[in-house]
Amino acid sequence: MLWVVLGILAVIFVSQAVFIVKQYERGVVATFGKYKYTAEPGLKMIFPFVDTLTRVDMRETVLDVTPQEVITEDNAVVTVDAVIYFEVTDPFRRSYNVTDFRLAAMKLAQTNLRNVVGDMELDETLTSRETINAQLRAILDDATDKWGVRVTRVELQRIDPPRDITEAMSRQMKAERDKRASILEAEGVRQSQILEAEGRRQSQILDAEGRRQAQILDAEGQAQAIREVADADRFRELTVAEGEAQAIETVFAAIHKGNPTHDLLAVKYLETLQRMANGQATKIFLPMEATGVLAGIAAIGDAFEEGKQSAGPADPA
């Protein structure tokens, strides 16, 4: 029976003397209520009934602040809900400098939240969440430093204005969106008209450019045709002139080779003049050498008349 009692006492002794401090914890050891040291993670042994070990969680913790009504600077009542993120930096001060840290931090947050939001107008509170968060975090971090706690972040979950203000804001937002829609629609119509006018102008420019190019090509074609016709006429005239020159040379050579008499030359000259007179020309220009030929023709005529007179009238049968 004694051994059983001793065994039970041993178990109680060991359970009160041996503690396991986890990695995210620290142990505050006190002897008869007086702080002794801070135990690091691992297996720790203390003297039971004399020493006590209090575990302190060192992880970052979130604290939900109870929603409260706050009056803004322009006398609008809004309901503000926030959360606080904090972590313990000193287990000793966390255990000995504050009785209930959560309750103290919540009341401190509510008080300073009323102060910060109360210095702003309603529109500013709705658009300055980051500013409110930064100011509140700085105030709480400074106030909780003596408690061995560091406030890492403060976030506003929601800011709810009264129903009538919410409805007015909704109407204002709808009117603003309608105005933007009208502006965008008008801008779209304007851009469409601009693009349409630009398209017409570009089309007219391209059309005029096409007509100009067509006229240029047509003019170049006509000029090329005129040049080709002129070249053909010039070539034909040169060919005819060369032929005539060749014919004149041939005739000239034949005349000199045949040694014609002046009478024959005069007769050929008259035939040529007859062909010239049969044309449509109203004027005939005779060269200066024609006077000598005409004189020869007159001499031939006189000789012919003299022959006839010397022959006398024919004897009638």
KOLLO-160644 format. One record per residue: residue in one letter; z, x, y of N, C-alpha, C in turn. Coordinates in steps of 0.001 Angstrom, whole numbers, padded with zeros to 6 digits, always signed. Layout:
! KOLLO-160644
AZXYZXYZXY
...
END
This chain:
! KOLLO-160644
M+000000+000831-001207+000000+000000+000000+000000+000865+001257
L+000755+001947+001167+000821+002888+002299-000526+003508+002578
W-001201+003820+001470-002541+004446+001635-003528+003467+002294
V-003350+002258+001974-004241+001269+002602-003986+001201+004102
V-002719+001202+004465-002373+001153+005891-002869+002403+006598
L-002682+003552+005934-003162+004800+006529-004682+004799+006668
G-005350+004247+005674-006830+004173+005754-007277+003301+006910
I-006588+002179+007073-006969+001292+008190-006722+001978+009525
L-005589+002687+009643-005298+003404+010880-006320+004502+011142
A-006763+005150+010058-007777+006207+010215-009105+005639+010707
V-009459+004512+010149-010711+003890+010595-010613+003496+012063
I-009475+002912+012447-009310+002523+013850-009326+003744+014753
F-008728+004836+014319-008669+006066+015109-010077+006627+015322
V-010809+006674+014202-012174+007224+014305-013037+006340+015186
S-012933+005020+015057-013744+004118+015864-013418+004222+017344
Q-012180+004597+017644-011793+004740+019036-012018+006151+019565
A-012236+007101+018665-012379+008499+019083-013829+008967+019119
V-014675+008367+018328-016065+008838+018225-016981+007807+018909
F-017859+008337+019798-018823+007501+020518-020205+008171+020471
I-021218+007344+020474-022597+007834+020540-023178+007393+021885
V-023490+008361+022726-024098+008081+024040-025620+008220+023882
K-026328+007168+024170-027785+007164+023998-028472+007964+025102
Q-029774+008204+024870-030524+009066+025778-030569+008518+027202
Y-030692+007186+027353-030801+006587+028680-029433+006230+029258
E-028353+006703+028655-026993+006389+029108-026257+007656+029508
R-025186+007430+030241-024215+008480+030531-022829+007868+030298
G-021896+008715+029865-020550+008221+029586-019543+008740+030599
V-018837+007818+031230-017799+008194+032199-016458+008219+031453
V-015891+009408+031291-014648+009591+030535-013475+009682+031520
A-012432+008885+031251-011246+008884+032103-010010+009015+031225
T-009017+009751+031708-007747+009929+030994-006663+009166+031742
F-006098+008169+031063-005107+007278+031677-005633+006718+033004
G-006963+006375+033006-007589+005755+034180-008097+006717+035229
K-007846+008034+035047-008304+009024+036009-009593+009671+035504
Y-010567+009792+036403-011865+010359+036005-011670+011764+035491
K-012324+012051+034328-012216+013357+033703-013556+014098+033748
Y-014610+013493+033197-015955+014107+033235-016976+013048+032860
T-018225+013439+033008-019349+012565+032647-019986+013110+031377
A-020014+012295+030339-020534+012725+029043-022058+012558+029014
E-022719+013600+028513-024174+013571+028358-024546+012861+027055
P-025832+012542+026832-026236+011859+025590-025890+012695+024351
G-025526+011972+023302-025189+012640+022055-023909+012069+021443
L-023359+012742+020427-022116+012337+019753-020937+012899+020532
K-020047+012042+020977-018916+012453+021791-017610+011981+021120
M-016583+012836+021253-015256+012513+020709-014224+012601+021832
I-013358+011588+021867-012279+011561+022858-010964+011308+022122
F-009858+011465+022847-008555+011183+022255-008272+009693+022430
P-008199+008965+021320-008051+007505+021424-006729+007106+022072
F-006757+005965+022740-005633+005351+023428-005169+006172+024640
V-005762+007317+024833-005446+008143+026009-006683+008225+026923
D-007809+008551+026290-009074+008618+027032-009884+007347+026796
T-010689+007011+027804-011621+005882+027681-013021+006364+028091
L-014040+005789+027450-015436+006147+027763-016183+004876+028138
T-016761+004893+029335-017534+003751+029830-019006+004161+029922
R-019851+003415+029222-021296+003727+029241-021927+003158+030525
V-022828+003967+031110-023571+003565+032313-025067+003703+032004
D-025794+002600+032170-027240+002592+031912-027963+003235+033100
M-028766+004279+032788-029448+005017+033846-030895+004539+034063
R-031333+003561+033299-032712+003095+033441-032891+002259+034706
E-034159+002181+035158-034471+001349+036326-034306-000120+035943
T-033635-000860+036800-033289-002247+036506-033786-003137+037634
V-034131-004372+037275-034607-005319+038271-033520-006350+038538
L-033376-006693+039803-032390-007681+040226-033119-008786+040970
D-033022-010005+040478-033686-011149+041088-032768-011760+042140
V-033245-011732+043391-032465-012285+044494-032685-013796+044531
T-031598-014536+044636-031683-015999+044661-032485-016465+045883
P-033461-017372+045715-034244-017873+046860-033340-018476+047917
Q-033672-018225+049180-032870-018735+050282-033779-019120+051437
E-033263-020012+052282-034011-020461+053440-033702-019548+054626
V-034766-019151+055325-034643-018238+056464-035372-018860+057641
I-034759-018779+058831-035372-019296+060053-036078-018146+060750
T-037369-018311+060993-038147-017272+061666-037891-017304+063165
E-038522-016367+063868-038302-016262+065308-038848-017474+066047
D-039912-018096+065515-040475-019281+066156-039903-020563+065546
N-038680-020474+064959-037915-021623+064483-038594-022372+063347
A-039283-021651+062488-039849-022251+061285-038967-021865+060103
V-038663-022847+059254-037797-022610+058103-038676-022280+056902
V-038468-021096+056326-039239-020677+055162-038279-020324+054033
T-038721-020515+052825-037938-020151+051641-038472-018830+051102
V-037563-017849+050995-037954-016491+050621-037314-016150+049285
D-038128-015593+048398-037658-015156+047082-038089-013710+046904
A-037139-012858+046484-037427-011422+046369-036792-010864+045112
V-037301-009677+044717-036725-008939+043591-036484-007505+044050
I-035437-006902+043469-035057-005536+043831-035082-004680+042566
Y-035705-003498+042673-035721-002533+041574-034832-001355+041970
F-033896-001021+041089-032964+000070+041405-032676+000877+040149
E-032133+002081+040354-031715+002949+039255-030453+003704+039669
V-029598+004000+038680-028325+004682+038937-028585+006180+039056
T-028053+006776+040093-028190+008226+040292-026873+008970+040049
D-025741+008282+040184-024429+008919+039990-023540+007962+039201
P-023315+008206+037914-022479+007295+037110-021047+007170+037633
F-020497+008239+038200-019122+008209+038699-018991+007216+039851
R-019867+007336+040862-019780+006421+041994-020170+004999+041587
R-021109+004887+040643-021495+003569+040166-020300+002844+039521
S-019394+003608+038876-018259+002993+038175-017040+002806+039065
Y-016863+003685+040075-015615+003687+040815-015745+003195+042263
N-016985+003113+042798-017125+002755+044207-017489+001292+044434
V-017855+000548+043413-018194-000845+043566-017714-001602+042338
T-017194-002801+042567-016678-003587+041452-017806-004225+040663
D-018659-005008+041344-019785-005689+040699-021035-005346+041503
F-021714-004374+041021-022873-003889+041787-023934-004973+041946
R-024234-005737+040899-025286-006742+040965-024989-007795+042041
L-023734-008281+042051-023374-009281+043051-023417-008683+044452
A-022927-007447+044598-022928-006801+045911-024354-006557+046396
A-025259-006084+045514-026644-005821+045910-027370-007122+046262
M-027092-008200+045524-027741-009477+045808-027324-010001+047173
K-026018-009995+047469-025555-010479+048772-026075-009611+049912
L-026119-008306+049664-026636-007399+050686-028122-007665+050951
A-028873-007917+049873-030300-008201+050021-030520-009512+050761
Q-029753-010549+050453-029914-011833+051130-029625-011705+052625
T-028564-010989+052952-028194-010842+054365-029276-010103+055150
N-029723-008992+054609-030727-008193+055329-032092-008872+055314
L-032350-009664+054295-033614-010403+054268-033658-011425+055396
R-032536-012094+055651-032479-013036+056782-032667-012304+058106
N-032106-011097+058203-032240-010341+059453-033688-009895+059684
V-034311-009388+058639-035678-008866+058796-036673-009986+059069
V-036623-011044+058257-037567-012151+058435-037272-012923+059717
G-036005-013017+060120-035648-013757+061329-036187-013114+062592
D-036561-011835+062544-037111-011152+063719-038632-011275+063793
M-039231-012053+062892-040688-012204+062865-041067-013662+063038
E-042272-013873+063530-042822-015224+063590-043411-015607+062235
L-043705-016889+062085-044151-017390+060780-045443-016712+060324
D-046421-016655+061202-047698-016034+060823-047508-014573+060449
E-046610-013896+061149-046366-012486+060859-045694-012301+059508
T-044779-013192+059166-044116-013077+057865-045095-013294+056711
L-046080-014157+056927-047047-014434+055859-048047-013301+055667
T-048226-012491+056701-049213-011412+056624-048604-010022+056622
S-047268-009931+056631-046618-008613+056729-045657-008381+055570
R-046093-008711+054377-045233-008523+053205-044871-007048+053001
E-045851-006179+053170-045579-004754+052964-044566-004241+053985
T-044687-004714+055218-043722-004289+056245-042318-004765+055910
I-042185-006016+055487-040870-006551+055104-040318-005785+053912
N-041142-005512+052934-040685-004770+051754-040162-003389+052127
A-040912-002689+052988-040510-001325+053366-039204-001332+054158
Q-039076-002271+055131-037843-002322+055922-036635-002680+055058
L-036798-003647+054181-035679-004071+053331-035294-002982+052347
R-036279-002276+051807-035958-001199+050866-035180-000078+051554
A-035586+000277+052794-034878+001336+053522-033433+000927+053815
I-033218-000323+054197-031851-000780+054497-030989-000791+053242
L-031506-001331+052142-030726-001411+050915-030484-000032+050316
D-031466+000848+050389-031286+002192+049826-030204+002954+050581
D-030180+002781+051888-029135+003459+052670-027763+002865+052389
A-027708+001535+052209-026409+000893+051979-025872+001154+050586
T-026735+001283+049589-026284+001453+048198-026147+002922+047791
D-026396+003829+048723-026289+005249+048362-024855+005624+047986
K-023877+005054+048662-022476+005373+048333-022031+004758+047014
W-022835+003862+046466-022533+003266+045164-023180+004045+044019
G-023884+005122+044347-024537+005913+043314-025791+005241+042778
V-026432+004450+043599-027625+003710+043175-028745+003971+044181
R-029973+004092+043685-031137+004273+044552-032070+003082+044366
V-032387+002403+045486-033314+001275+045452-034737+001831+045499
T-035500+001594+044455-036860+002146+044356-037907+001245+045014
R-037791-000062+044802-038780-000986+045374-038108-002313+045683
V-038692-002996+046697-038313-004361+047024-039610-005150+047164
E-039733-006231+046424-040954-007029+046437-040613-008486+046758
L-041364-009056+047706-041244-010478+048013-042125-011259+047042
Q-041511-012115+046247-042292-012897+045297-043040-014036+045981
R-042400-014689+046908-043066-015790+047584-042360-016081+048895
I-043144-016608+049833-042636-017093+051114-043227-018484+051300
D-042384-019509+051204-042855-020891+051246-042466-021537+052565
P-043444-021840+053425-043134-022591+054661-042915-024070+054349
P-042446-024856+055308-042244-026293+055067-043557-027003+054753
R-043422-028231+054186-044599-028970+053742-045550-029286+054898
D-044984-029742+056056-045869-030091+057172-046627-028880+057688
I-045942-027722+057707-046623-026501+058143-047672-026088+057113
T-047354-026265+055847-048328-025944+054798-049574-026811+054917
E-049380-028108+055193-050529-028994+055357-051351-028600+056588
A-050652-028262+057686-051373-027836+058888-052153-026553+058628
M-051523-025634+057907-052217-024393+057574-053410-024651+056660
S-053250-025608+055753-054358-025956+054866-055531-026522+055661
R-055224-027424+056628-056291-027973+057464-056940-026882+058313
Q-056092-025999+058830-056627-024894+059626-057532-023990+058780
M-057081-023717+057563-057884-022877+056674-059203-023562+056325
K-059148-024894+056083-060371-025629+055771-061330-025617+056956
A-060770-025828+058171-061619-025794+059358-062234-024412+059554
E-061435-023393+059290-061948-022028+059429-063058-021751+058423
R-062851-022233+057204-063890-022032+056180-065150-022831+056520
D-064960-024070+057049-066131-024852+057459-066884-024142+058584
K-066133-023567+059513-066773-022845+060605-067549-021637+060079
R-066928-020904+059158-067632-019749+058587-068867-020193+057824
A-068736-021319+057105-069900-021817+056365-071026-022195+057322
S-070673-022861+058437-071694-023241+059421-072338-022004+060037
I-071495-021020+060337-072030-019779+060917-072960-019085+059937
L-072533-019009+058686-073367-018363+057674-074671-019126+057458
E-074574-020475+057475-075786-021276+057304-076740-021060+058476
A-076191-021079+059708-077037-020845+060880-077628-019437+060853
E-076815-018497+060447-077313-017121+060335-078416-017020+059298
G-078242-017768+058194-079287-017765+057167-080582-018368+057673
V-080459-019480+058415-081667-020097+058980-082338-019150+059972
R-081518-018508+060809-082082-017563+061787-082784-016407+061097
Q-082137-015845+060087-082761-014748+059353-084045-015202+058670
S-084017-016447+058139-085219-016968+057491-086361-017108+058493
Q-086059-017640+059680-087089-017781+060704-087605-016419+061162
I-086682-015486+061302-087097-014139+061704-088020-013522+060659
L-087628-013653+059404-088450-013089+058338-089805-013795+058256
E-089791-015135+058458-091058-015877+058421-091968-015446+059563
A-091387-015324+060779-092192-014868+061922-092691-013446+061707
E-091828-012620+061160-092231-011241+060877-093352-011211+059845
G-093263-012119+058860-094324-012190+057861-095646-012632+058472
R-095576-013653+059344-096811-014093+060006-097395-012980+060872
R-096522-012327+061614-097016-011233+062466-097650-010125+061625
Q-096987-009774+060546-097533-008739+059675-098862-009180+059065
S-098942-010488+058705-100194-011007+058150-101317-010946+059172
Q-101002-011346+060432-102011-011284+061481-102454-009853+061754
I-101480-008947+061733-101818-007534+061947-102741-007030+060845
L-102394-007371+059606-103220-006936+058489-104599-007586+058543
D-104638-008888+058949-105919-009566+059053-106786-008912+060125
A-106183-008657+061306-106933-008009+062381-107390-006609+061968
E-106507-005908+061281-106865-004567+060811-108012-004643+059811
G-107982-005680+058950-109072-005850+057990-110387-006144+058678
R-110339-007059+059688-111566-007359+060429-112079-006127+061159
R-111166-005368+061750-111589-004148+062456-112240-003155+061499
Q-111617-002980+060334-112206-002073+059352-113570-002581+058887
A-113678-003945+058711-114960-004504+058286-116022-004274+059351
Q-115658-004486+060646-116612-004256+061724-117020-002792+061798
I-116036-001924+061603-116350-000483+061620-117311-000132+060490
L-117016-000646+059298-117891-000356+058166-119277-000967+058374
D-119314-002208+058948-120607-002842+059215-121403-002029+060230
A-120719-001620+061312-121401-000811+062330-121895+000510+061747
E-121040+001133+060921-121466+002376+060290-122656+002156+059372
G-122650+000979+058650-123785+000679+057778-125061+000461+058572
Q-124939-000297+059691-126117-000518+060528-126624+000796+061124
A-125693+001613+061586-126097+002904+062145-126789+003757+061094
Q-126235+003730+059868-126841+004496+058784-128245+003961+058462
A-128367+002587+058475-129687+002006+058213-130673+002383+059302
I-130221+002318+060572-131098+002700+061687-131524+004157+061563
R-130558+005009+061201-130901+006422+061047-131915+006620+059923
E-131712+005872+058826-132648+006005+057715-134035+005504+058094
V-134096+004322+058827-135402+003810+059274-136057+004784+060232
A-135265+005313+061182-135822+006281+062142-136330+007523+061425
D-135528+007960+060423-135982+009130+059654-137270+008817+058906
A-137347+007559+058352-138571+007187+057633-139768+007108+058580
D-139550+006488+059779-140642+006410+060751-141069+007800+061212
R-140066+008617+061476-140406+009970+061913-141157+010730+060834
F-140711+010521+059576-141404+011197+058476-142841+010666+058334
R-142975+009306+058506-144308+008728+058393-145196+009223+059525
E-144657+009263+060758-145449+009748+061891-145860+011204+061692
L-144883+011975+061189-145221+013384+060929-146299+013502+059876
T-146157+012626+058849-147164+012670+057776-148533+012271+058304
V-148552+011146+059115-149830+010700+059695-150398+011758+060617
A-149501+012334+061440-149973+013375+062363-150533+014570+061608
E-149803+014940+060525-150316+016061+059726-151653+015707+059102
G-151767+014398+058621-153056+013975+058043-154169+013986+059070
E-153877+013459+060255-154886+013444+061300-155280+014860+061709
A-154216+015691+061801-154549+017075+062158-155437+017719+061099
Q-155068+017435+059832-155873+017972+058733-157289+017420+058799
A-157395+016109+059102-158739+015512+059194-159526+016115+060335
I-158825+016293+061478-159528+016899+062628-159991+018297+062290
E-159105+019058+061628-159512+020412+061251-160711+020377+060311
T-160675+019401+059364-161790+019304+058404-163080+018938+059114
V-162989+017935+059999-164181+017521+060742-164697+018655+061617
F-163715+019310+062277-164101+020411+063149-164812+021503+062364
A-164219+021805+061187-164841+022837+060360-166230+022406+059886
A-166331+021083+059496-167628+020585+059024-168657+020606+060145
I-168202+020216+061348-169144+020202+062484-169683+021589+062751
H-168757+022569+062802-169212+023938+063085-170012+024502+061941
K-169682+024066+060752-170453+024571+059604-171853+023983+059583
G-171981+022678+060006-173307+022047+060010-174142+022391+061224
N-173567+023007+062228-174267+023389+063462-175042+022215+064027
P-174341+021150+064445-175052+019967+064912-175654+020188+066288
T-176627+019350+066607-177273+019410+067928-176484+018594+068908
H-176770+018786+070150-176084+018027+071202-176403+016554+071111
D-177598+016219+070630-177951+014817+070518-177068+014099+069509
L-176866+014777+068360-176010+014170+067321-174589+014005+067818
L-174039+014993+068503-172672+014923+069029-172546+013782+070024
A-173605+013607+070856-173546+012528+071843-173521+011188+071166
V-174310+011014+070116-174340+009737+069397-172998+009460+068740
K-172374+010431+068089-171077+010259+067432-169989+009939+068453
Y-170139+010571+069619-169169+010307+070654-169228+008858+071099
L-170488+008325+071237-170652+006944+071629-170097+006001+070573
E-170303+006302+069319-169738+005467+068254-168209+005443+068313
T-167649+006582+068597-166187+006653+068709-165699+005821+069874
L-166412+005907+070994-166025+005113+072153-166152+003639+071844
Q-167148+003244+071087-167312+001828+070718-166119+001346+069898
R-165655+002155+068946-164499+001761+068119-163231+001679+068978
M-163164+002569+069942-162004+002537+070829-162026+001283+071700
A-163211+000884+072120-163305-000295+072970-163070-001569+072204
N-163325-001573+070899-163115-002777+070092-161635-003062+069859
G-160766-002149+070203-159319-002367+070017-158770-003313+071054
Q-157478-003483+071070-156814-004401+071990-156371-003720+073272
A-156693-002460+073411-156283-001755+074622-157111-002235+075804
T-156481-002414+076946-157169-002871+078164-157705-001721+078989
K-157253-000530+078710-157700+000647+079461-158095+001732+078487
I-159160+002474+078824-159631+003598+077992-159693+004816+078886
F-159003+005872+078488-158997+007130+079232-159971+008089+078571
L-160890+008610+079346-161890+009553+078848-161481+010959+079233
P-161624+011884+078345-161302+013270+078707-162329+013820+079668
M-162006+014927+080296-162902+015539+081276-164180+016038+080608
E-164111+016434+079345-165301+016924+078670-166319+015823+078452
A-165895+014529+078591-166832+013416+078353-167954+013392+079366
T-167781+013942+080552-168836+013940+081577-170037+014738+081117
G-169770+015880+080470-170889+016691+079951-171631+015970+078863
V-170907+015267+078009-171538+014524+076913-172383+013405+077465
L-171822+012657+078461-172572+011566+079067-173832+012090+079759
A-173741+013260+080354-174944+013855+080980-176008+014149+079953
G-175531+014621+078771-176482+014886+077687-177139+013619+077218
I-176317+012541+077136-176863+011248+076702-177899+010757+077703
A-177626+010922+079000-178602+010505+080026-179897+011284+079907
A-179758+012568+079616-180979+013393+079459-181783+012914+078277
I-181037+012528+077181-181759+012028+076004-182475+010742+076341
G-181814+009890+077115-182439+008615+077499-183703+008858+078354
D-183621+009792+079292-184772+010091+080138-185922+010627+079310
A-185593+011476+078349-186653+012038+077506-187292+010957+076678
F-186471+010033+076230-187003+008934+075398-187931+008046+076235
E-187585+007780+077498-188420+006974+078373-189728+007674+078666
E-189640+008981+078902-190868+009726+079183-191806+009672+077981
G-191291+009718+076781-192116+009678+075570-192856+008378+075478
K-192187+007324+075809-192783+006038+075720-193900+005880+076762
Q-193683+006405+077983-194713+006290+079020-195943+007125+078655
S-195714+008304+078111-196878+009146+077771-197667+008541+076629
A-197088+007791+075821-197789+007183+074714-198666+006025+075188
G-198319+005386+076279-199121+004317+076823-198914+003047+076069
P-199561+002001+076557-199413+000723+075871-200198+000711+074570
A-199775+000055+073659-200414+000016+072358-201715-000749+072448
D-202659-000215+071686-203971-000868+071670-203884-002146+070914
P-204295-003224+071556-204185-004478+070832-205233-004548+069784
A-204890-005065+068731-205832-005135+067614-206837-006237+067840
END
